[in-house]
Amino acid sequence: MCKIKTFSLSVLIHLLFALAAHADDGYRLWLRYDLIKTEAKLARYRQHLQEIVVQGSSPTLKAAKDELKQGLSGLLGNAVNLSAEPSRAFTLVAGTPKSSAFISSLNVSTRLQEAGQEGYLLFTHKTNGRTCTVIAANTDAGVLYGAFHLLRLLQTEQDITSLNLSSAPKTQHRILNHWDNLDRTVERGYSGFSLWDWHKLPEYIDQRYIDYARANASIGINGTVLTNVNANSLVLTEEYLQKVAALANAFRPYGLKVYLTARFSSPLEIGGLKTADPLNPEVQAWWKRKVQEIYRHIPDFGGFLVKANSEGQPGPQNYGRTHADGANMMADALAPMGGIVMWRAFVYDNNVPDDRAKQAYNEFKPLDGTFRKNVLVQVKNGAIDFQPREPFHPLFGAMPRTPLMMEFQITQEYLGQGTHLAYLAPLYKEVLESDTYAKGKGSTVAKVVDGSLHQYTTTGMAGVANIGTDRNWTGHHFGQANWYSFGRLAWDHTLASDQMAQEWLRMTFSNEDAFLQPTRKMMLRSHETVVNYMTPLGLHHIMGWNHHYGPGPWIKDKPRADWTSVYYHRATEKGIGFDRTKTGSNAVAQYFAPVEKLFSSLKNCPEKYLLWFHHLPWDYKVSSGRILWDELCYRYAEGVNEVRDMQQTWEQQQNHVDPERFKHVQTFLKIQEKEARWWRDACLLYFQTFSKRPIPAGLEKPAHDLEYYQRIEPKFAPGI
């Protein structure tokens, strides 16, 4: 008989993580609970976290307990004891005053009241010779969020010996918008197909669904819209609702509510009615019955996201009604159940206006105060369409009686799509920190969104997801950082881009300073880099037709003028740029006076928005002392050179990153450098046909002529 050698759990864990250190496919995202490498910190953590006490048996508290057990076992390299009551010298205790007699005895009710329904306290408590690390919250979801916070502190190797902090979300509804179709294609998706396998649901619950919910809970996201804003009525049918309910059941322990997109014409398409007029009593009754049916399947259903009267989608204007009429009809059906309507403000007229950037303001501003209390108007960060850079949307601050919900794009539709490294937290922060002057100086977009400026009782922030079936979830490994930073900012918009980059790098890759410093710097610069080689100085909407992949400043003669590039850059032999001042479309008038004055003034307008608001001659002098044409050339060249710097930075990280992820990012940076040159050369050659000026001496010249770039037709660009 052969003798079988047995291993302790501790040895087995060490072995598994040693193997994992050699390769990593990115599936674990930032929840990589690998053994802490700094021995002194590991010893202190082991001392202070000798046992786990999570009192309570709800599914959410069980999820918190399981996460703490998994996380601490991996990070500490040994199995942490689970106990019903504190019994060791150093104990981790988590729960609510209702679930835990120990926490109830700590007299923290005042602090918990300030934390609200989802917030939590994380503190060190010493009594009778025992030291307890305490996670306390009013709700089970708050305990779960606090558990992830504690694990984040350990992953980033922070001191936990004397904790005293509290955290509460600044916005109520923190939601991912999936642009997923029922056939599993994903509009503007660059990381595979849709996560939702409708064929196998409701019977089969993929582990990926659980890990998706875990990842969202770890950054405070509490809602997910499963379906595309270009909606399909079928998702509201009984057959699909059974499948949606199965996902809702899987997500519920992690505090993640399910929402659906509602196609406005559903009463006709699946209801057998002859109209979808929101003021028609039969239509109103149909939506009430449908909502009741949904809640029978999903008792905590979040509500509807609606795209109406935009890009061919049906809506209330088909019947001579307003956006408020349509939104209020759905809101009335949802209100008894506690649901909300998120009504998108991304609209533009069937007839091309003088400036598409003005359309949403023109349609929604007059409706301020006419929406039901459970309606949020969901507004994109800028007035055009998720461009690499846009000034903040003028609707923010302009509707004091209507909650405005921010909509950011996490997927990189106009930012290189799935192969370009672009850390988007600086973009998000640039918008959130913009001052609307709605109530004087300091009336930032963030204060509009979180409700503090206008005392909104309902608040929210949405992000268009970049998640798919790729093993690493987001296609590009660094795309995970945009999912991460969106969730963190939706919870707390005061967080700095630098802090979130540091957290994500430490949790996802390494705590080594030699890795962190250069890679963090690369991340923080990456968004500006992409802007430089795509749309510097306020240029916008000059990408390829339809697929939005690659440069296409020559695009014209399409069904709508505002679907072309020439509509936006307006290049002529005299100059370039879209005049949005009083001498042009006067879109600046939609902003409050101090902002209008800033953007209208050539002297004071930030150069990053220069050609967004002004049409300028090619020889206009910019702040660098160069003429506009030369500055454009230098900006495009700088973008390419910065990608090359990113390549060099990453090459130096080979000893700090596992081979699989190192090679992945290395390869994608090669693609990015190639495509940055494509953008630079194509745009400069095209604009040169108007400027009639040479590319300045010393700058790299295009590799081909303009006709070569105009003939390029990407056939394999993903994302429908």
Buried (B, 14 or more C-beta within 10 A) or exposed (E): EEEEEEEEEEEEBBEEBEEBEEEBEBEBBBBBBBBBEEEEBBEBBBEBBBBBBBBBEBEBBBBBBBBBBBBBBBBBBBBBBEBEEBEBEBBBBBBBBEBBEBBBEBEBEEBBEEBBEBBBBBBBBEEEEEBBBBBBBBBBBBBBBBBBBBBBBBBBBEEBEEBEEBBBBBBBBBBBBBBBBBEBBBBBBBBBBBBBBBEEBBEEBBEBBBBBBBBBBBBBBBBBBBBBBBBBBBBBBEEBBEBBBBBBBBBBBBBBBBBBBBBBBBBBBBBEBEBBBBBBEEBBEBBBEBBEBBBEBBEBBBBBBBBBBBEEBBBBBBBEBBBBBBBBBBBBBBBEBEBBBBBBBBBBBEEBBEBBBBBBBBBBBEBBEBBBEBBBBBBBBBBBBBBBBBBBBBBBBBBBEBBBBBBBBBBBBBBBBBBBBBBBBBBBBBBBEBBBBBBEEEBBBBBBBBBBBBEBEBBBBBBBBBBBBBEBBBBBBBBBBBBBBBBBBBBBBEBEBBEBBBBBBBBBBBBBEEBBEBBBBBBBBBBBBBBBBBBBBBBBBBBBBEBBBBBBBBBEEBEBBBBBBBBBBBBEEEBBBBBBBEEBBBBBBBBBEBBBBBBBEEEEBEBBBBBBBBBBBBEBEBEEEBBBBBBBBBBBBBBBBBBBBBBEBBEEBEEBBBEBBBEBBBEBBEBBBEBBBBBBBBBBBBBBEBBEBEBBEEBEEBEEEBEEBBEBEEEEBBBB
